[in-house]
Amino acid sequence: MNGVPEESELTDAAREVRGLTDVYPAPAALAEPPETVAAVLARDLDALSKVYVQEEADGVEALAHVGVDRSRPAPETAKAAAEAIAARFDADAPVHVTVRVTRIS
């Protein structure tokens, strides 16, 4: 699908959100064994801490597992992160963004 941003760009967009402390590996990382093994062998576990993108026939699914701080309510921070991720896609692109709060610190 054309116009799908790189996962690193989406991860950077999420990390810019006030109140978001980190992006964590999502369970999707386990579904990509070659990428997981390569990251472990390279001792680059940060490579797995990203927004995951799955292209489907009817659109794009983006998934992020994030940590937030207590500077504002967690749902508000998660919503802002989802909006920041979605904003990186073309306005007419069929995208569904899921942000799951994994940790509150």
C-alpha positions in Angstrom: 0.0 0.0 0.0 1.4 3.4 -1.0 1.8 6.2 1.5 2.4 4.0 4.6 4.9 5.7 6.9 7.9 3.8 8.2 7.5 2.3 11.7 10.3 4.4 12.9 8.5 7.6 11.9 5.3 6.5 13.6 7.3 5.6 16.8 9.0 9.0 16.8 5.5 10.6 16.4 4.3 8.7 19.5 7.4 9.5 21.5 6.8 13.3 20.9 3.5 13.2 22.9 3.6 14.9 26.2 3.2 12.3 29.0 4.3 9.3 27.0 7.5 7.8 28.5 8.3 5.0 26.1 7.1 2.7 23.4 7.5 -1.0 24.3 7.7 -4.2 22.2 4.2 -5.3 21.2 3.2 -9.0 21.0 3.5 -8.5 17.3 7.2 -8.7 17.8 6.9 -12.4 18.6 5.0 -12.9 15.4 8.0 -11.7 13.4 10.7 -14.3 14.4 13.4 -13.2 11.9 13.2 -9.6 13.1 13.1 -10.6 16.8 16.1 -13.0 16.4 18.1 -10.3 14.5 17.4 -7.7 17.2 18.4 -10.1 20.0 21.6 -11.2 18.2 22.5 -7.6 17.6 21.7 -6.7 21.2 19.4 -4.1 19.9 16.2 -4.7 21.8 15.2 -1.0 21.1 14.6 -2.1 17.6 11.6 -4.1 18.9 10.2 -1.1 20.8 8.2 0.5 18.1 4.8 1.0 16.6 3.9 -2.0 14.5 2.1 -1.7 11.2 0.2 -4.4 9.4 -1.2 -3.7 6.0 -4.5 -5.3 5.3 -6.7 -5.5 2.2 -9.1 -2.9 3.6 -6.5 -0.6 5.2 -3.7 -0.4 7.7 -3.6 -1.4 11.4 -1.1 0.4 13.6 -0.4 -0.9 17.2 1.6 0.7 19.9 2.2 -0.5 23.5 3.3 2.6 25.5 4.2 3.8 28.9 2.8 7.0 30.3 3.6 9.2 33.3 1.1 10.8 35.6 1.3 14.3 34.2 -2.2 13.8 32.7 -4.8 11.0 32.6 -3.5 7.9 30.8 -6.5 7.7 28.4 -5.8 11.3 27.4 -2.1 10.5 26.7 -3.0 7.3 24.8 -5.6 9.3 22.7 -3.0 11.9 21.9 -0.5 9.2 20.9 -3.1 7.6 18.6 -3.8 11.0 17.0 -0.1 11.7 16.5 0.4 8.3 14.8 -2.7 8.7 12.6 -1.6 12.2 11.6 1.4 10.7 9.8 -0.8 8.8 7.3 -2.5 10.5 4.4 -5.8 12.1 5.4 -7.9 9.7 3.2 -5.9 6.5 4.1 -8.0 3.9 5.9 -6.0 3.5 9.1 -7.0 2.1 12.5 -4.7 2.9 15.3 -4.6 1.1 18.7 -2.6 2.4 21.6 -2.4 0.2 24.7 -1.1 1.6 27.9 1.3 -1.0 29.3 2.9 1.0 32.1 2.0 4.0 34.2 4.9 5.6 36.1 
